[in-house]
Amino acid sequence: MIQLNNINKTYKTSSGLLKAVDAVSVHIEKGEVFGFIGFSGAGKSTLLRCINLLERPDEGGVQVDGEDFTGLSKKELLKQRQKIGMIFQNYNLLQNANVFDNVAFPLEIAHVPKESRREHVEKSLAIVDLSEKARDYPAKLSGGQKQRVAIARAIVTEPKILLCDEPTSALDPQTTQSILEYLKRVNQDLGITVVIVTHEMEAARHVCDRVAVMEHGKLIETVTMSASSSLAQSDLAKMLFVDGGGI
C-alpha cells in the first residue's frame, strides 16, 4: 500500500543543516493501523508528510498504492492526494463555518454536486457520532468534538489512507481514548489504512497493528503489537515509557 524507500530530508536552520529524516525505508500494509513513535524531534511528522508529499524528500522514493508519487506532475499529485485524508493536532477547522460546512469543504473543492455532498457529509458525521452537531460552530465544541469533525472531514471523500499527525496530543486521557476508538472504527468499518504519529506510547499500543520507533531521524526498529512481540520487549521502547507513557 505505502512504500517509503531510503527517504532523506534535510532542513537549513539558523544553526546549520538539520537532517530530519535519515535514510528511512518502511512498508505499510493495506488495511493496517501503523504508528510512528519516538521522542520530540525524531522526524516522525516529517516522515508522515513525505507520504503525501506535503514535504518532498531530498532523496528517496514514495509509492502509494503502486503509484510513484515523486514522479508525478503537480496536477497528477493533486489528483492522487484525493485518496489520502489527513488530520492534525490543532484540528484546522474553519471557524466561520458550521460543522456540516466544515466537513463538506473538501467535496466543494472537488466540485461534488450539492445533493451528493449532503449524503456524504451525513454519513461521515454519523460515523463519528456528531449528526446532532451539524449546525453548530467550532467555538461551541469541545476539543474531542473538534477532532471528530476533523476525522469526518478527512474521510468524507472516501480516501484509501488516513494520515494522523499527533491527533490526540492536545486532549485529556479520556478524550484521547475516545478519538482512538473512532480511528479504529474508521479502519475496521471503512477499510481505511491509518498511519498515526504519536508521542504517547499508550495510544500507539492501543490502536496500532505495528509501530516504527524513530530516533534522530532514523528508523530504529519496527515492532508488531502482539502478545508474542511486545513493545515492552524492546530496549528503546522501554525508554519511551518515561513518566507514564509520554515522550
QUIKA-V920166 format. One record per residue. N is the residue number from 1. RES is the residue in three letters. SS is DSSP state (A for helix, B for strand, O for the rest). PSI is psi in degrees with one decimal (999 if undefined). Layout:
BEGIN
n->N res->RES ss->SS psi->PSI
n->N res->RES ss->SS psi->PSI
END
This chain:
BEGIN
n->1 res->MET ss->O psi->-58.7
n->2 res->ILE ss->B psi->125.5
n->3 res->GLN ss->B psi->115.9
n->4 res->LEU ss->B psi->123.2
n->5 res->ASN ss->B psi->110.8
n->6 res->ASN ss->B psi->52.2
n->7 res->ILE ss->B psi->129.1
n->8 res->ASN ss->B psi->135.9
n->9 res->LYS ss->B psi->122.9
n->10 res->THR ss->B psi->139.5
n->11 res->TYR ss->B psi->148.0
n->12 res->LYS ss->B psi->125.0
n->13 res->THR ss->B psi->172.6
n->14 res->SER ss->O psi->-24.0
n->15 res->SER ss->O psi->8.1
n->16 res->GLY ss->B psi->-164.1
n->17 res->LEU ss->B psi->137.8
n->18 res->LEU ss->B psi->117.9
n->19 res->LYS ss->B psi->100.9
n->20 res->ALA ss->B psi->-37.0
n->21 res->VAL ss->B psi->129.4
n->22 res->ASP ss->B psi->96.2
n->23 res->ALA ss->B psi->51.7
n->24 res->VAL ss->B psi->130.4
n->25 res->SER ss->B psi->133.5
n->26 res->VAL ss->B psi->146.0
n->27 res->HIS ss->B psi->129.0
n->28 res->ILE ss->B psi->123.7
n->29 res->GLU ss->O psi->152.0
n->30 res->LYS ss->O psi->132.2
n->31 res->GLY ss->O psi->2.2
n->32 res->GLU ss->O psi->164.9
n->33 res->VAL ss->B psi->115.4
n->34 res->PHE ss->B psi->134.1
n->35 res->GLY ss->B psi->147.5
n->36 res->PHE ss->B psi->121.8
n->37 res->ILE ss->B psi->159.6
n->38 res->GLY ss->B psi->171.0
n->39 res->PHE ss->O psi->164.5
n->40 res->SER ss->O psi->134.3
n->41 res->GLY ss->O psi->7.7
n->42 res->ALA ss->O psi->-15.2
n->43 res->GLY ss->O psi->9.4
n->44 res->LYS ss->A psi->-52.6
n->45 res->SER ss->A psi->-37.5
n->46 res->THR ss->A psi->-44.6
n->47 res->LEU ss->A psi->-41.1
n->48 res->LEU ss->A psi->-43.6
n->49 res->ARG ss->A psi->-16.4
n->50 res->CYS ss->A psi->-22.5
n->51 res->ILE ss->A psi->-43.7
n->52 res->ASN ss->O psi->12.2
n->53 res->LEU ss->O psi->26.8
n->54 res->LEU ss->O psi->-30.2
n->55 res->GLU ss->O psi->120.6
n->56 res->ARG ss->O psi->124.7
n->57 res->PRO ss->O psi->146.8
n->58 res->ASP ss->O psi->-35.1
n->59 res->GLU ss->B psi->156.4
n->60 res->GLY ss->B psi->168.1
n->61 res->GLY ss->B psi->146.6
n->62 res->VAL ss->B psi->113.9
n->63 res->GLN ss->B psi->128.3
n->64 res->VAL ss->B psi->117.8
n->65 res->ASP ss->O psi->40.5
n->66 res->GLY ss->O psi->-3.0
n->67 res->GLU ss->B psi->130.2
n->68 res->ASP ss->B psi->100.5
n->69 res->PHE ss->A psi->-36.2
n->70 res->THR ss->A psi->-15.7
n->71 res->GLY ss->A psi->4.6
n->72 res->LEU ss->O psi->151.1
n->73 res->SER ss->O psi->168.3
n->74 res->LYS ss->A psi->-41.9
n->75 res->LYS ss->A psi->-42.7
n->76 res->GLU ss->A psi->-38.9
n->77 res->LEU ss->A psi->-42.1
n->78 res->LEU ss->A psi->-38.5
n->79 res->LYS ss->A psi->-43.2
n->80 res->GLN ss->A psi->-31.2
n->81 res->ARG ss->A psi->-18.8
n->82 res->GLN ss->O psi->-18.1
n->83 res->LYS ss->O psi->-0.5
n->84 res->ILE ss->B psi->118.0
n->85 res->GLY ss->B psi->160.7
n->86 res->MET ss->B psi->138.1
n->87 res->ILE ss->B psi->153.4
n->88 res->PHE ss->B psi->167.3
n->89 res->GLN ss->O psi->-25.9
n->90 res->ASN ss->O psi->17.5
n->91 res->TYR ss->O psi->-44.5
n->92 res->ASN ss->O psi->43.2
n->93 res->LEU ss->O psi->154.6
n->94 res->LEU ss->O psi->114.5
n->95 res->GLN ss->O psi->-26.2
n->96 res->ASN ss->O psi->12.7
n->97 res->ALA ss->O psi->144.4
n->98 res->ASN ss->B psi->176.8
n->99 res->VAL ss->A psi->-46.2
n->100 res->PHE ss->A psi->-48.6
n->101 res->ASP ss->A psi->-31.3
n->102 res->ASN ss->A psi->-45.6
n->103 res->VAL ss->A psi->-33.4
n->104 res->ALA ss->A psi->-16.2
n->105 res->PHE ss->A psi->-47.5
n->106 res->PRO ss->A psi->-33.1
n->107 res->LEU ss->A psi->-36.2
n->108 res->GLU ss->A psi->-43.6
n->109 res->ILE ss->A psi->-36.5
n->110 res->ALA ss->O psi->3.2
n->111 res->HIS ss->O psi->36.1
n->112 res->VAL ss->O psi->134.5
n->113 res->PRO ss->O psi->147.1
n->114 res->LYS ss->A psi->-45.1
n->115 res->GLU ss->A psi->-38.8
n->116 res->SER ss->A psi->-35.9
n->117 res->ARG ss->A psi->-46.0
n->118 res->ARG ss->A psi->-44.9
n->119 res->GLU ss->A psi->-45.3
n->120 res->HIS ss->A psi->-41.2
n->121 res->VAL ss->A psi->-44.9
n->122 res->GLU ss->A psi->-38.8
n->123 res->LYS ss->A psi->-44.6
n->124 res->SER ss->A psi->-41.6
n->125 res->LEU ss->A psi->-34.3
n->126 res->ALA ss->A psi->-36.6
n->127 res->ILE ss->A psi->-35.8
n->128 res->VAL ss->O psi->14.9
n->129 res->ASP ss->O psi->46.1
n->130 res->LEU ss->O psi->20.9
n->131 res->SER ss->A psi->-36.1
n->132 res->GLU ss->A psi->-8.8
n->133 res->LYS ss->A psi->10.2
n->134 res->ALA ss->O psi->-34.5
n->135 res->ARG ss->O psi->1.6
n->136 res->ASP ss->O psi->159.0
n->137 res->TYR ss->B psi->155.2
n->138 res->PRO ss->A psi->-33.4
n->139 res->ALA ss->A psi->-23.1
n->140 res->LYS ss->A psi->-3.3
n->141 res->LEU ss->O psi->151.3
n->142 res->SER ss->O psi->169.5
n->143 res->GLY ss->A psi->-42.5
n->144 res->GLY ss->A psi->-39.8
n->145 res->GLN ss->A psi->-38.9
n->146 res->LYS ss->A psi->-41.4
n->147 res->GLN ss->A psi->-32.7
n->148 res->ARG ss->A psi->-36.7
n->149 res->VAL ss->A psi->-42.0
n->150 res->ALA ss->A psi->-38.6
n->151 res->ILE ss->A psi->-45.7
n->152 res->ALA ss->A psi->-43.2
n->153 res->ARG ss->A psi->-38.1
n->154 res->ALA ss->A psi->-28.6
n->155 res->ILE ss->A psi->-3.4
n->156 res->VAL ss->O psi->-24.3
n->157 res->THR ss->O psi->5.6
n->158 res->GLU ss->O psi->57.4
n->159 res->PRO ss->O psi->164.0
n->160 res->LYS ss->O psi->-23.3
n->161 res->ILE ss->B psi->141.7
n->162 res->LEU ss->B psi->117.9
n->163 res->LEU ss->B psi->130.5
n->164 res->CYS ss->B psi->111.7
n->165 res->ASP ss->B psi->99.5
n->166 res->GLU ss->O psi->55.6
n->167 res->PRO ss->O psi->-13.0
n->168 res->THR ss->O psi->4.8
n->169 res->SER ss->O psi->-22.6
n->170 res->ALA ss->O psi->8.9
n->171 res->LEU ss->O psi->155.4
n->172 res->ASP ss->O psi->163.9
n->173 res->PRO ss->A psi->-41.7
n->174 res->GLN ss->A psi->-42.5
n->175 res->THR ss->A psi->-36.7
n->176 res->THR ss->A psi->-46.5
n->177 res->GLN ss->A psi->-41.4
n->178 res->SER ss->A psi->-45.7
n->179 res->ILE ss->A psi->-39.7
n->180 res->LEU ss->A psi->-37.5
n->181 res->GLU ss->A psi->-38.7
n->182 res->TYR ss->A psi->-37.6
n->183 res->LEU ss->A psi->-38.7
n->184 res->LYS ss->A psi->-38.8
n->185 res->ARG ss->A psi->-44.0
n->186 res->VAL ss->A psi->-43.0
n->187 res->ASN ss->A psi->-48.4
n->188 res->GLN ss->A psi->-41.4
n->189 res->ASP ss->A psi->-32.7
n->190 res->LEU ss->A psi->-9.9
n->191 res->GLY ss->O psi->23.3
n->192 res->ILE ss->O psi->131.6
n->193 res->THR ss->B psi->126.9
n->194 res->VAL ss->B psi->129.2
n->195 res->VAL ss->B psi->122.1
n->196 res->ILE ss->B psi->132.2
n->197 res->VAL ss->B psi->129.3
n->198 res->THR ss->B psi->149.7
n->199 res->HIS ss->O psi->4.7
n->200 res->GLU ss->O psi->109.9
n->201 res->MET ss->A psi->-38.2
n->202 res->GLU ss->A psi->-36.5
n->203 res->ALA ss->A psi->-45.4
n->204 res->ALA ss->A psi->-42.5
n->205 res->ARG ss->A psi->-32.2
n->206 res->HIS ss->A psi->-38.1
n->207 res->VAL ss->A psi->-22.4
n->208 res->CYS ss->O psi->146.3
n->209 res->ASP ss->O psi->-40.5
n->210 res->ARG ss->B psi->154.3
n->211 res->VAL ss->B psi->146.8
n->212 res->ALA ss->B psi->123.0
n->213 res->VAL ss->B psi->123.9
n->214 res->MET ss->B psi->147.9
n->215 res->GLU ss->B psi->125.1
n->216 res->HIS ss->O psi->42.0
n->217 res->GLY ss->O psi->-6.3
n->218 res->LYS ss->B psi->147.7
n->219 res->LEU ss->B psi->114.0
n->220 res->ILE ss->B psi->-44.5
n->221 res->GLU ss->B psi->157.0
n->222 res->THR ss->B psi->129.1
n->223 res->VAL ss->B psi->134.3
n->224 res->THR ss->B psi->132.6
n->225 res->MET ss->O psi->86.3
n->226 res->SER ss->B psi->167.9
n->227 res->ALA ss->O psi->-32.5
n->228 res->SER ss->O psi->-18.1
n->229 res->SER ss->B psi->78.0
n->230 res->SER ss->O psi->147.3
n->231 res->LEU ss->A psi->-31.9
n->232 res->ALA ss->A psi->-16.1
n->233 res->GLN ss->A psi->-10.4
n->234 res->SER ss->O psi->130.6
n->235 res->ASP ss->A psi->-43.5
n->236 res->LEU ss->A psi->-40.1
n->237 res->ALA ss->A psi->-36.5
n->238 res->LYS ss->A psi->-34.7
n->239 res->MET ss->A psi->-27.7
n->240 res->LEU ss->O psi->-5.1
n->241 res->PHE ss->O psi->16.8
n->242 res->VAL ss->A psi->136.7
n->243 res->ASP ss->A psi->47.8
n->244 res->GLY ss->A psi->19.8
n->245 res->GLY ss->A psi->-5.3
n->246 res->GLY ss->O psi->164.3
n->247 res->ILE ss->O psi->999
END
